[in-house]
Amino acid sequence: MCHPTLRTAKSFPGTPKKNEPVPAIVSTHINAAWINDSAVGRLFAALGHPGVDVRFVGGCVRDALLSRPIGDIDIATPDIPTTVMQRLDNTKIKAVPTGLAHGTVTAVVDGRGFEITTLRRDTACDGRHAAVEFTTDWHEDARRRDFTINAMSLTLAGELFDDFGGQADAKAGRIQFVGAARDRIKEDYLRVLRLFRFHAHYGRVPIDAETLKACAELKDGLTQLSAERVRQELAKLLTASDPLASVAMMRECGVLKAVLPEAGAPECLAQVIVIEKSLALPPNWIVRLAALSGPKANAHDIGTRLRLSNRESGELVALLADHPDLTAAMPDSQIDLVLYRSGKEPILNRAILKAAGSGVWAAWEDVLRRALNWVHLPMPIDGDDLLKLGLAGPSIGRALRAAEEAWAASAFRASRAELLEVAKP
C-alpha cells in the first residue's frame, strides 16, 4: 500500500521544459516483498547503505508503484565505479565490469545479477550515443532519463523520489519525456521507438500532439539505429497485450513506415489480438509482425532488414507463404493430418493469421480449437517396419504418407496391423 505525502519543492539547476516550474518531490512509501529480499539487503549494505545514498531506479520502481511484477532490479549510487568495485570486493560479492565507461557494474548475489550504475549526466549526444560524466546529484541523474515514469528512484526504506511527476503520469497511463520531446529525441533517436513501446505497455491516454509532431519531424534519425535495436523495440512493442493504439499513432506520424515499410492498415493485427485473447494465448510477436506486414510482404526482406534470428525468420517465411492445404472448411481428419505432419505451433499460428485475414475468424474456430488442443500421437509404424516389408527408396516415402493418412482418418486409433496393411506394396 502507498501512503503519499508532499515535500516542499527544491530549487534545481534547470527545469524539465522552458518556463515550466519544477514539480514537488512526492515522497511515497512502497511496501514490496522484493525490497526486503536478503540478497538486496546484503547488496545495499555492501554499497555502504545507509551511509551512502543508494537507491533503486528504473523499471523496478515504476512497476512497484503500479503493483506490477518486476523484472530486473537496477540500483544507482553516487559512488564512482572503481569505488563500487572495491566495496563489492571487500564484501566478497562478485563484480563484473559490464559498462564501466557509462558507470555500470553488475553485482552477482546468490546467483542473481544486479546492475549498479553511478549517478551521471549526459554531456554530449550524437543522436545515438552519449558522453557522460559522473555526479552525486540525484536530480541531474533523473533529468537525463527518457520518460517521467522511468525517472523515479526508491530507497531501501520504500521512500519514492519523483522529481518530474512520474508517479502521476504512471497512474494516469501518460507517457511523457523528461523535458522537451524534440530535444530528448535528438539526443537519442531510439527514444522514438521506446516512446511507442512504453505506450503499448503502460499508456492509457494518447501521446500528446506536440510529441507526435516531434516524432514525425525527426523520424529520419531512425536510420542511425542498428537493425538489432529496431528489432528489439518492435518485438517488445508487439508483445504488449494490446498495442493497437500505439501502432496507430506510429502509423499516423510516419514512424511505422520508417521501420516497417511493408506495414499496412492494422485491421489484421486487430483480429489476431482478438483471436489470441479468445484462445487465451500469449502474444506472439512474429505472428503479429506478419499480420502488420500483410500477405504480400517479402518475409526474406523483413528478416534480413531486421536481423531476425534464423528461427524467427523461418517462422515469418512460413507464415507469409501461401498454404492452400489449410482452409476454414477442411474436415477434421484433414486438420489432424496437417497437424500430424507439421506440428501444433506452426499450424495454429498459420490458422490464426489466415483467420484474422479472412475478416470472419469465427469460420475458422473449429480449425483453431482443434489445433489448440492438439496432442501428438506417434504412429505405431515407421520406416524400419516398411523396410522389413521389402520396400525401398521412394516407395517408403509413399507408403509412409499413405499410412499417415490412414492414421489421421482413424482419429489415431488404427492398429499397427491395420497400418502395415495400408503400407503394403
Buried (B, 14 or more C-beta within 10 A) or exposed (E): EBEEEEEEEEEBEEBBBEEEEBBBBBBBBBEBEEBEBEBBBBBBBBBBBEEBBBBBBBBBBBBBBBEBEBEEBBBBBBBBBEBBBEBBEEBEBEBBEEEBEBBBBBBBBEEEEBBBBBBBBBEEBEBBEBEBEBBEBBBBBBBBBBBBBBBBBBBBEBBBBBBBBBBBBBEBBBBBBBBBBBEBBBBBBBBBBBBBBBBBBBBEEBBBEEBBEBBBEBBEBBEBBEEEBBBBBBBBBBBBEBBBBBBBBBBBBBBBBBBBEBBBEBEBBBBBBBBBEEBEBEBBBBBBBBBBBBBEBEBEEBBEBBBBEEEBBBBBBBBBEEBEEBBBEBEEBBBBBBBBEBEBEBBBBBBBBBBBBBEEBEEBBBBBBBBBEBEEEEBBBEEEBBEEBEBEEEBBEBBBEBBBBBBBBBEBEBEEEBBBEBBEE
